[in-house]
Amino acid sequence: MQIIADSREQRPWTFENQGVEVIRAKLDSGDYSIPGLESRVAIERKSLDDWCGSVLHDRARFYRELDRLRGFEFRCVIIEASVREIVAGRYTSQAVPATVLGFIAEVTVSQSVPVYLGGTRAESQILACALLKAARKKLGARA
């Protein structure tokens, strides 16, 4: 299987030991997709600090990103963090944990874009790979 990582990703997932080949290419939406399904499948990756920045400072820009994903058959956001990290305030933002968690709920419910807390970076890659494989199977990609 092949996975596309957006060429603008500064620290792209490598999907080590996942049995996939990573292709670097520009994606119009999202950070990860599947060849042939770039306009139908997208995963947006966020570190916890990126997510908190979206909550406090870049909400309008982030909503524009979500608007672009609205027409995708499979789309989601994976945050490289756990609930425990958020509750403990293990991020550099001044946002309170309830605000950070509330934004996850708002995006999932009001924007209809699932947000997953993937845990560590390595765990988030495993989750993303499983989701992309399932999307590929459902949508019948050739890659």
C-alpha positions in Angstrom: 0.0 0.0 0.0 1.1 3.6 -0.7 0.3 6.6 1.5 0.8 10.2 0.4 2.3 12.6 2.9 1.9 16.2 2.0 5.2 17.7 0.9 4.7 20.6 3.2 4.6 18.4 6.3 7.6 19.4 8.4 7.8 16.1 10.4 5.9 13.6 8.3 4.9 10.2 9.7 7.1 7.4 8.3 4.7 4.5 9.0 7.7 2.3 9.9 6.9 -1.4 10.2 3.4 -0.7 8.7 4.0 -2.3 5.3 3.4 0.9 3.4 5.4 3.1 1.0 5.3 6.8 1.8 5.1 9.2 -1.2 5.8 12.9 -0.7 3.5 15.1 -2.8 1.5 18.3 -2.5 -2.0 17.6 -1.2 -4.7 20.3 -1.6 -6.4 19.2 1.6 -5.2 17.3 4.6 -1.7 15.9 5.4 -2.1 12.3 4.4 -4.1 10.5 1.7 -4.0 7.6 -0.7 -2.9 7.7 -4.4 -6.0 8.0 -6.6 -8.2 9.1 -3.6 -6.6 12.5 -2.9 -10.0 14.2 -3.3 -11.9 11.7 -1.3 -9.7 10.7 1.7 -7.7 13.0 4.0 -6.2 12.9 7.4 -5.1 16.1 9.1 -2.3 15.6 11.6 -1.8 17.9 14.6 0.6 17.9 17.4 -1.0 18.9 20.7 0.7 22.3 20.5 -0.6 22.8 17.0 -4.1 21.9 18.1 -3.9 24.3 21.0 -2.7 27.0 18.6 -5.8 26.3 16.4 -8.0 26.7 19.5 -6.7 30.1 20.6 -5.1 31.8 17.6 -5.9 30.3 14.3 -9.5 29.1 14.6 -10.7 30.9 11.4 -7.9 29.3 9.4 -8.5 25.9 10.9 -12.3 26.1 10.0 -11.3 27.0 6.4 -9.2 23.7 6.4 -12.3 21.8 7.7 -14.5 23.4 5.1 -12.2 22.0 2.4 -12.5 18.5 4.0 -16.3 18.6 4.2 -16.8 17.0 0.8 -14.4 14.1 1.4 -15.9 10.6 1.9 -13.4 10.0 4.7 -11.8 12.7 6.7 -10.5 13.1 10.2 -8.0 14.9 12.4 -5.5 12.9 14.5 -4.0 14.7 17.4 -0.7 13.3 18.7 -1.8 13.3 22.3 -4.0 11.6 24.9 -6.8 12.8 27.1 -4.4 12.4 30.1 -1.9 14.8 28.5 -4.6 17.4 27.9 -6.1 17.2 31.4 -2.6 17.5 32.8 -1.9 20.6 30.7 1.1 19.1 29.0 1.2 21.7 26.2 2.7 25.2 25.9 -0.6 27.0 25.3 -2.4 29.0 27.9 -5.7 27.3 27.0 -7.3 25.5 29.9 -7.9 21.7 29.4 -11.7 22.1 29.2 -11.3 24.5 26.3 -8.9 22.1 24.4 -11.3 19.2 25.0 -14.3 21.3 24.1 -12.8 22.2 20.8 -12.3 18.5 20.0 -16.0 18.0 20.8 -17.1 21.0 18.7 -15.2 19.9 15.6 -16.4 16.3 15.9 -20.0 17.2 16.5 -20.7 20.6 14.9 -18.3 20.3 12.0 -18.8 16.5 11.4 -15.1 15.9 11.3 -14.0 13.1 13.6 -11.1 14.0 15.9 -9.0 11.2 17.3 -6.6 11.4 20.2 -3.9 9.1 18.8 -1.6 9.0 21.8 2.1 9.2 21.1 3.5 10.0 17.6 4.2 6.3 17.0 0.7 5.3 18.1 -0.9 8.0 16.0 0.9 6.7 12.9 -0.5 3.2 13.6 -4.0 4.6 13.9 -3.6 6.6 10.7 -2.4 3.6 8.8 -5.3 1.5 10.0 -7.8 4.2 9.0 -6.2 4.7 5.6 -6.2 1.0 4.9 -9.9 0.8 5.9 -10.7 3.8 3.7 -8.8 2.2 0.8 -10.7 -1.0 1.2 -14.1 0.7 1.3 -13.4 3.0 -1.6 -11.6 0.5 -3.8 -8.3 2.2 -4.4 -5.8 0.5 -6.6 -2.7 1.4 -4.6 
